[in-house]
């Protein structure tokens, strides 16, 4: 079964980006950083979501991210589906922190239950077929959203229509240039229909 071992974010100042992620989210090997001066403007066509157990954990992680230099795109708040907020890291990557729980069940923790990479697709059905042809199995699919079944993968994958994903992130859908993202997986290397690069997973 296809697994995403890590995502690599490209930043103009990789040292600062590494320090930010260590302070803000305390992430391990699933999120890596390397230097890049590739031109990029506006929405890069992806978001990363941290799924946690309860609202206080959302607030803790969003608070530490903002304190470390992130910009708030959507303040943490309640919604029909739970509780969450969105920030933009200093390197430009957009992060959503969310939980389906409506109430806290204990003290806040910094434990992340799941990391989800959401890729903006220009043509969701075409991108869905592309990934299915490369061995991924669809878990959920409705409208312009597709979630792949990856039960043992350190990073989960989903596709969303570009405008819908940008709206969810609280940004304009316009953007040009590099995604500044590479996906490390046993399915790579290849580039998908929207130009997202997949690499062979490295230890």
C-alpha positions in Angstrom: 0.0 0.0 0.0 1.3 3.5 -0.9 2.7 5.5 1.9 3.9 9.1 2.2 6.9 9.0 4.5 7.5 12.8 4.6 6.9 16.1 2.9 9.7 18.5 2.2 9.0 22.2 2.3 11.4 24.5 0.4 12.3 27.8 2.0 14.5 30.7 1.3 15.9 30.5 4.8 15.8 26.8 5.7 17.5 27.3 9.1 14.8 29.7 10.2 12.1 27.4 8.9 13.4 24.4 10.7 13.6 26.4 13.9 10.0 27.6 13.4 8.6 24.1 13.0 10.4 22.8 16.0 9.1 25.6 18.1 5.6 25.9 16.7 4.6 22.3 16.1 7.4 20.0 17.4 7.1 17.9 14.2 9.5 15.0 13.6 10.8 13.5 10.4 7.4 13.7 8.6 8.1 17.4 7.7 11.5 18.3 6.3 12.9 21.6 5.0 15.5 22.4 2.4 16.7 25.7 0.8 15.2 27.1 -2.4 15.0 30.4 -4.1 12.4 29.2 -6.7 10.0 31.9 -7.6 6.6 31.6 -6.0 3.7 34.1 -5.5 0.3 33.8 -3.9 -1.4 30.5 -3.0 1.0 27.6 -3.6 -1.8 25.1 -4.1 -1.6 23.0 -1.0 -2.2 23.1 2.8 -1.0 20.9 5.6 -3.5 19.9 8.3 -2.6 18.8 11.9 -5.5 16.8 13.3 -5.5 16.8 17.1 -7.8 15.4 19.9 -9.5 18.5 21.3 -10.0 22.3 21.1 -7.5 23.2 23.7 -4.8 21.4 21.8 -5.7 23.3 18.6 -5.4 26.6 20.6 -2.1 25.6 22.0 -0.5 24.7 18.7 -1.9 27.8 16.9 -0.8 30.0 19.8 2.8 28.6 19.7 2.9 29.0 15.9 1.8 32.7 16.1 4.3 33.3 18.9 7.0 31.8 16.7 6.2 34.2 13.8 3.2 32.6 11.9 0.4 34.9 10.5 -3.2 34.1 11.4 -5.4 33.5 8.3 -8.4 32.1 10.3 -8.5 32.5 14.1 -9.3 29.2 15.9 -13.1 29.0 16.3 -16.0 26.6 16.5 -17.8 25.3 13.4 -20.3 22.7 12.5 -17.6 20.1 12.1 -15.6 20.9 15.2 -12.9 23.5 16.1 -9.9 24.8 14.1 -7.8 27.6 12.8 -5.4 28.4 10.0 -2.0 30.1 10.0 0.7 30.8 7.4 4.2 29.9 8.5 7.0 32.4 7.9 8.2 30.3 4.9 4.8 30.7 3.3 3.3 27.2 3.9 -0.3 27.2 5.1 -1.2 25.1 8.1 -4.6 24.2 9.5 -4.9 22.8 13.0 -8.3 21.2 13.7 -10.3 18.7 15.8 -13.7 17.1 15.3 -14.2 17.3 19.1 -16.5 20.1 20.3 -15.3 20.0 24.0 -12.1 19.3 25.8 -11.7 15.9 27.5 -8.6 16.7 29.5 -5.6 19.1 29.6 -4.2 20.5 26.4 -1.5 18.4 24.7 0.8 19.0 21.7 0.2 15.5 20.4 -0.7 15.4 16.7 -3.0 12.5 15.7 -2.7 12.9 12.0 -0.9 15.0 9.4 -2.9 15.5 6.2 -1.5 17.0 2.9 -4.3 18.6 0.8 -3.4 19.2 -2.8 -5.3 21.7 -4.9 -6.5 20.0 -8.1 -7.5 21.9 -11.2 -9.4 18.8 -12.4 -10.3 16.7 -9.4 -11.6 13.6 -11.3 -8.5 13.6 -13.5 -6.1 13.9 -10.6 -8.1 11.2 -8.8 -7.6 8.8 -11.7 -3.9 9.7 -11.9 -3.3 8.7 -8.3 -5.5 5.6 -8.5 -3.4 4.5 -11.5 -0.3 4.8 -9.3 -1.7 2.4 -6.7 -3.6 4.7 -4.3 -7.0 3.6 -3.0 -9.9 6.1 -2.6 -11.3 6.2 0.9 -13.8 9.0 0.5 -14.9 10.9 -2.5 -17.7 13.6 -2.8 -17.9 16.7 -5.0 -14.5 18.3 -5.4 -12.9 16.4 -2.5 -11.1 13.1 -2.5 -9.5 11.4 0.5 -7.2 8.4 -0.1 -7.2 5.4 2.2 -3.7 5.3 3.7 -4.1 3.7 7.2 -0.4 3.1 7.8 1.0 6.2 6.1 2.7 8.8 8.4 1.2 11.6 6.2 -2.3 11.2 4.6 -3.3 12.6 1.2 -6.4 14.3 0.0 -7.4 16.3 -3.1 -9.6 19.4 -3.1 -10.7 21.8 -5.9 -8.3 24.8 -5.9 -10.9 27.4 -5.2 -12.5 25.3 -2.4 -9.1 24.7 -0.8 -8.1 28.3 -0.9 -11.4 29.4 0.6 -10.9 26.8 3.4 -7.5 28.3 4.0 -8.8 31.9 4.0 -6.7 33.0 1.0 -7.2 34.0 -2.6 -6.8 31.1 -5.1 -4.5 33.0 -7.4 -0.8 32.0 -7.3 2.1 31.3 -9.7 5.5 29.7 -9.7 6.9 26.9 -7.6 4.8 24.9 -5.1 7.9 24.7 -2.9 6.8 21.2 -1.9 8.0 17.7 -2.6 6.3 14.5 -1.4 8.6 11.6 -0.3 6.9 8.3 -1.0 7.4 4.7 -2.1 5.2 5.6 -5.1 7.6 8.2 -6.5 9.3 9.7 -8.4 6.7 11.5 -10.7 4.9 14.8 -11.1 1.1 14.9 -10.9 -1.2 16.8 -13.3 -0.9 20.0 -11.2 2.9 19.9 -11.1 3.4 18.5 -7.6 6.6 16.6 -7.4 6.9 13.2 -5.7 10.3 11.8 -4.8 11.4 8.3 -3.7 11.2 8.2 0.1 14.6 8.7 1.8 15.5 7.5 5.3 
